[in-house]
Each structure stands twice: as structure tokens, then as C-alpha cells.
Amino acid sequence: MKNLKKYIICSIGFLFLSVNSSYAQQIDDYLIFAAENNPELKAAYTNFEAALKKAPQVSSLQDPTLTVSAFGQMMETRLGSQEARFTLMQMFPWFGKLKAEKTTAELMAEAQFQQYLLKRERLFLQVRNLYAGMFSMKQEIMLREKNLEILDSYRELALNRFEAGSSPMVNVVKVDIKREEALTGIELLQDELETLKRQFNLLLNRDTYAEVEIQNELEIEAMNELLIEAEEISFKAHPEVEMLEKERQAFSNEKLVAKKMGMPMIGLGVDYTIIAKRTDANPMDNGMDAIMPMLSVSLPIFRKKYNARIEEFELRARASEEEKLAVINDLKSEFEMAVYQLKKSKRLMQLYDKQIGSSEQANKLLISGFSNADSDFEEVLQMNQDILIFRTEKIAATAEAFKAAAKLQFLLFQNNSNEYK
């Protein structure tokens, strides 16, 4: 636990991304900024630091007690009258109890650290997903703006054909309708993009209107090493599983604490009495103060509460184990879905590439035919609309592929903290 801060700094740098290097640098900056400034994450780490302070508390002895007694009326003894008495007592728990309590506190602190890691990885997943959403919006806006230029060229073509008397004016009107639709769509996408940027900045805990740089590429590299059978992955290194395992260990250790609590406590002390000298006689040791060692032992004879405490933590440990198994099953299920989503998105991207290529070729033929009065202008507009849809769907599939890859990174988290302990 002593070098966990060092591990945190190192692990923040260990943010592997399945994208090109320029993009990786960009997203790394945002991830590090989020890790340093997100208030929920900072609260989680502060809770971990607070948990570390528990061990010194429970591993310390109880404070000694000092009792001072003054006699209102002197109590006479053979050696003189008693004037005051001081009693100092220190209680000691049964052997191993403090060490067991310290171990429990340390295990709970480690569980708190795993909860911090879990929150951090979920935050990183949110950052990546939001970034993918912004990328998708930006690319679609650029696509629609380019489509506006294409529509302008179609309008000019239709207008030239109308002026030449070989095409009706309705074709120009149809292009104008498409242009108005495209302009409205761009405005709506721009509003949505600005909303996503504000959400992104809030996630990073910075000014809502701070500039957000969005790359023009979101390339997903081959991730075949991640596409393996879920049964081959234990998920034991995942923070959520590690957290429950540490809790289980803490509860199991707490049973030992409960057993130690059921053993006697031993008290060692000393009693010091101040005695005044006698004036009416002079016996041997006249006026000598009295010192008396003391030993006390607690008697834990009411066993019901100790037995109930042992049973309580046996049940808590069992519940943590069952919850851990349930979490592992959930992670495996999410892994299966993420693998499917990644494969699906990649196949769709390949399909849209083929459809875009074929559609653009067909579109060139239709435009050429319309210029020669061999094709219907409606077919030209429809084919252009199909190309726009295919390109839009490819952008969405690219973003979904990246989100699936980010989900796999979250699920396959590897905890290398042992290296820094």
C-alpha cells in the first residue's frame, strides 16, 4: 500500500488505445485531465486515503487510565494517615487481536482502492464514448456540408437543362427542397455537437464552453488479440472483482478478530498511595508511601454476542464470494456483447465501403445519362441520397466499433499494482 500513489501515476499512463498515434495522444490528454480533475474520481481517491488512516487507529492500544483519589477525612494506617491515592492501569487485548484488526483495515483500504480504479476506468469509458459521439457528429456535419456542394452542382445542372428547354423547372425545385432539408439537418447536428461538447467538458470538470479538439480520423486497428473466447478469461484482475475479493478477505479476517474479542483482556497497573508521617509514634517505615502492583483480567463469559459476530462475518464473506461470481458472469456477458458489437461494426464498415463504391459508380452513370437526356433527374437525386446514407452509416459504424473496443479495454483491465507494492 505504501507505493500506491506511484502506481496510480504509472497506471494513468498505461492507457492503451486501438487507434493511430496522433489520435492516441489527443485522447490520452483528455483521459489524464479527467483523471486529475473529475470530482467523483477525486472523491473516490480521497475516500481511499481516508481508509488508509483506519489501520493506525485499530492497531493501537487503548489509552491508559489514571485514577486520582483524595481523602476528605484522613484514613489512618499503622504507618500514618493516607492523604491521596494514584492508580494507573493499562489494558492489553489478547495476543494477535491488534494485528488482526490492522489486517482487516488494510484489506478494506485495498477494496476502497479497487473501487477508485473501477470509477476511474468507468470514467475513461465515458470519455471515450463521448469522444466517439462527437467524432460522429463532426464527420456527419462535414459530410452534409460536402453534400450541399454536390446539390449546388445538381441545381446548376438542372437549371442549365431547364434553360436549354430539355428539363422541367420542377427539377430545380426538387434540388432546393433537398438543400433546405440539408441545411436544417446541419443546424440540428451542430446543436447536438455543441451539447455533446458541453457534456464532455463537464465530465472533465472544466469550463463548459472550453474548446474541444476532435480529430478527423478514428481508425480502429485489428483487435484479434481481444477477440477470444470469454471462457478463457477469468476477469479476476478487474477492479470490481478485486474489490469484492478484498472485502471477502476482510470479512474472513474479521472472524479472527471476533474470536480474539472473545478472549480475556489483561490489565497491568500500579497503585501509589501517599502516607503522612505519624507524630504520636515512630514505627518502622513511618510515613513511607505505599506502592502496589495490580493485575486485572476481563471475563468474557457472555458468549452469545461473540458467537453472533463470528457468524455475521461468515455470512458476509459468503455473500461477497457469491456477489463476486455474479459480477464475473456479468463481465463475461458484457464481453460477449462487446465482441459481437465490434465484429458487427467492422463488417458493416466493409459493407458500406462496397456500397459507397458501387453507388458512386452508378451515380456517375446517372449524371452522365441525365446530361444526355437519357436518365431521370429523380434517380440522380435518389442515388445521391443513398450515397449520403451509406456514408453516414459508415461513420456511425466506425464510432460504434470504437465504443466496442473501448468497452473491451474496460472489461479486460489488467491491474499491475503488484509491481509497485
Secondary structure, 3 states (H helix, E strand, C coil): CCCHHHHHHHHHHCCCCCCCHHHHHHHHHHHHHHHHHCHHHHHHHHHHHHHHCHHHHHCCCCCCEEEEEEEEEEEEECCEEEEEEEEEEEEECCCCHHHHHHHHHHHHHHHHHHHHHHHHHHHHHHHHHHHHHHHHHHHHHHHHHHHHHHHHHHHHHHHHHHHCCCCCCHHHHHHHHHHHHHHHHHHHHHHHHHHHHHHHHHHCCCCCCCCCCCCCCCCCCCCCCCCCCHHHCCCCCCHHHHHHHHHHHHHHHHHHHHHHHCCCCEEEEEEEEEECCCCCCCCCCCCCCEEEEEEEECCCCCCHHHHHHHHHHHHHHHHHHHHHHHHHHHHHHHHHHHHHHHHHHHHHHHHHHHHHHHHHHHHHHHHHHHHCCCCCHHHHHHHHHHHHHHHHHHHHHHHHHHHHHHHHHHHCCCCCHHHHC
